[in-house]
């Protein structure tokens, strides 16, 4: 099971990311838990200054914006390789990582 965390203070964008992630998980049948982290000290432990941020299995994969449905799907289903690991070399030019 993937462990997904949404880091943010509770602003509209942070709430939007929570709902978007939950929608992707439901639509794609992804086995994942979602936790919203609002504590500033916990957020800072991830070196995140700009929220919302998407953390999957303790790796910050996106910060400072709400990715699209397709981006969230890709981030949740990609094999763990570290942030901007090999997804940056896709032939379609897409980075798959938005941090």
C-alpha positions, 0 to 999 in steps of 0.5 A, a space after each residue: 500500500 502506498 502512503 500518500 501525504 498532502 502537506 499544507 496549511 488547509 488553504 483552498 489549494 491544499 484541500 483541492 489537492 487532497 480531493 484530487 488525490 482521493 479521486 485518482 485513487 478511487 478512479 484508478 483503484 490504487 491501494 493507498 492511504 491518504 494523510 493530510 499534514 497541517 503541522 508546520 514543523 512536520 511540513 518543514 521536516 520535508 524541506 517544503 516551503 511552498 504548499 501544497 505538496 504531494 508526498 508518496 512513500 516519504 518522497 516529495 514528488 510535487 510542491 507548490 501547485 495542484 497537478 492534473 489528474 493524469 500527473 497525479 495518476 503517474 506519480 502514484 503509479 510510478 515505481 519508486 526511483 527518487 524524485 525526478 529519477 528516471 521519469 525525467 528521461 521519458 521519450 515524450 519529454 514529460 518530466 513526471 515530476 513537478 518539484 
